[in-house]
Amino acid sequence: MKTLANILWLILGGLEAAIGYFTGALALCVTIIGIPWGLQVFKIGLLCLWPFGATVQDTEGLHGCIRVPMNVVWFIFGGAWAWLCHIFFGLLLCLIVVGIPWGKQHFKMARLSLAPFGKEVMLGL
């Protein structure tokens, strides 16, 4: 069932969203200073490709103190807009009963796009 839902997701807009995220990530990675943020955008794009069955987990590591300032910069320069878009489409999809599973996936992406540093995407293939 997850595979069918993921295929429908890709056909009905997930592929276009992932391509947009990957294009933005490449643009960020062209500059040296944008590489950390570009990697986070790749992470969101990966989740956009196959959201059903994927989980977003918090990671623990030695670089924990840098997460907060990186997430603050992320939020100011684009994370808030990505979060708002995913919340909007999640709410829109949840208005109809059939769209609730897809709305939940948008909420998962909204949580990741709000503060991606310190999170890991585990695809459930």
Buried (B, 14 or more C-beta within 10 A) or exposed (E): EBEEBBEBBBEEEBEEBBEEBBEBBEEBBEEEEBEBBBBBBBBBBBBBBBBBBBEBEEEEEEEEEEBEEBBEBBBEEBBEEBBEBBBEBBEEBBEEEEBEBBBBBBBBBBBBBBBBBBBEBEEEE
